Amino acid sequence: MQFHHIAIEVTDLERSQKFYQLMFDLDVEQYLTFMDEQIVFLKRKEWRLELIQPSSPPSHSPHVHICFQVNNMEETIIYLKSLQIVPIEGPYEISNGWKSIFYEGPDQEIIELLQIKNT
């Protein structure tokens, strides 16, 4: 068994697709329609992000927290800032030596970037 993807319900598929492609340099793997939902799978190397736009707006705001590990936090922050993507919280240095920063996606989903301590 292996991990395949993370999915997020969004209110505007095109807006969210552009945001995640810009933030993580993702490519479109495929578009689908399933039970009146519009879906796009975005992929980079071995991981996928599925964005789902329901036929009617979600009745709740998403409580999603996804985390991606980065190699160099400072370089990543500078790069994202050059794309006008700014953090909502952090960066923080955690007692175990990890560094963490939080961004917000188009539908208020929380995106954490994490640099683990090199040993």
C-alpha positions as CSV (number, residue, x, y, z in Angstrom):
1,M,0.0,0.0,0.0
2,Q,1.2,3.5,-0.7
3,F,-0.1,7.1,-0.3
4,H,-1.8,8.4,-3.4
5,H,-3.3,12.0,-2.7
6,I,-4.7,14.6,-0.5
7,A,-8.1,16.2,-1.5
8,I,-9.5,19.6,-0.7
9,E,-13.0,20.9,-1.4
10,V,-12.8,24.3,-3.1
11,T,-15.3,27.0,-4.1
12,D,-13.6,28.0,-7.3
13,L,-11.7,25.2,-9.0
14,E,-9.8,27.4,-11.5
15,R,-8.7,29.9,-8.8
16,S,-7.5,27.1,-6.5
17,Q,-5.8,25.2,-9.3
18,K,-3.8,28.4,-10.3
19,F,-2.9,29.0,-6.6
20,Y,-1.5,25.5,-6.0
21,Q,0.3,25.3,-9.3
22,L,2.0,28.6,-8.5
23,M,2.8,27.7,-4.9
24,F,4.1,24.2,-5.5
25,D,4.9,24.1,-9.3
26,L,2.3,21.4,-9.9
27,D,1.3,20.0,-13.2
28,V,-2.3,19.0,-14.2
29,E,-2.5,15.2,-14.2
30,Q,-6.2,15.0,-15.2
31,Y,-9.6,16.6,-15.0
32,L,-12.7,14.5,-14.0
33,T,-16.4,14.9,-13.4
34,F,-17.8,12.7,-10.8
35,M,-21.4,12.9,-9.4
36,D,-21.7,16.6,-10.5
37,E,-18.3,17.5,-8.9
38,Q,-15.6,19.0,-11.0
39,I,-12.2,17.6,-10.1
40,V,-8.6,18.2,-11.0
41,F,-5.6,16.2,-10.0
42,L,-2.4,18.1,-9.7
43,K,0.9,16.2,-9.5
44,R,4.5,16.8,-8.7
45,K,6.9,13.9,-8.7
46,E,5.3,11.3,-6.4
47,W,2.5,13.2,-4.7
48,R,-0.9,14.5,-5.9
49,L,-3.3,17.1,-4.8
50,E,-7.0,16.6,-5.7
51,L,-9.1,19.7,-5.9
52,I,-12.9,19.2,-5.8
53,Q,-15.5,21.7,-6.7
54,P,-18.9,20.4,-5.6
55,S,-22.0,21.3,-7.7
56,S,-23.2,23.5,-4.8
57,P,-20.9,25.4,-2.4
58,P,-19.8,23.4,0.7
59,S,-22.0,24.1,3.7
60,H,-18.9,24.4,5.9
61,S,-15.5,26.0,5.8
62,P,-12.8,23.4,5.4
63,H,-10.8,22.5,8.4
64,V,-7.8,21.2,6.4
65,H,-4.2,21.4,7.5
66,I,-1.7,20.0,5.0
67,C,2.0,20.0,5.6
68,F,4.9,19.9,3.1
69,Q,8.5,19.4,4.0
70,V,11.0,21.9,2.5
71,N,14.7,21.7,2.3
72,N,15.4,25.4,3.0
73,M,12.8,27.5,4.8
74,E,14.4,30.8,4.2
75,E,14.7,30.3,0.4
76,T,11.2,29.0,0.3
77,I,9.8,32.1,2.1
78,I,11.7,34.4,-0.3
79,Y,10.5,32.5,-3.3
80,L,6.8,32.5,-2.2
81,K,7.0,36.2,-1.3
82,S,8.2,36.9,-4.8
83,L,5.0,35.3,-6.0
84,Q,3.0,37.5,-3.6
85,I,2.2,34.5,-1.3
86,V,2.7,35.7,2.2
87,P,2.5,33.7,5.5
88,I,-0.4,34.1,7.9
89,E,1.7,32.8,10.8
90,G,5.3,32.2,11.6
91,P,8.0,31.3,10.9
92,Y,8.6,29.5,14.1
93,E,11.5,27.5,15.4
94,I,10.3,24.5,17.4
95,S,12.2,23.1,20.4
96,N,13.3,20.0,18.4
97,G,15.1,22.3,15.8
98,W,12.3,22.1,13.2
99,K,11.1,25.3,11.5
100,S,7.5,25.8,10.6
101,I,5.5,28.5,8.7
102,F,1.8,28.7,7.8
103,Y,0.0,30.0,4.7
104,E,-3.6,30.1,3.8
105,G,-5.1,28.7,0.6
106,P,-8.0,30.3,-1.4
107,D,-10.7,28.6,0.7
108,Q,-9.0,29.2,4.1
109,E,-7.3,25.8,4.1
110,I,-4.1,25.9,6.1
111,I,-0.8,25.0,4.4
112,E,2.1,24.3,6.7
113,L,5.7,24.2,5.4
114,L,8.2,22.4,7.6
115,Q,11.9,22.2,7.6
116,I,13.1,19.4,9.8
117,K,16.4,19.5,11.6
118,N,19.2,18.0,9.6
119,T,21.1,15.3,11.6
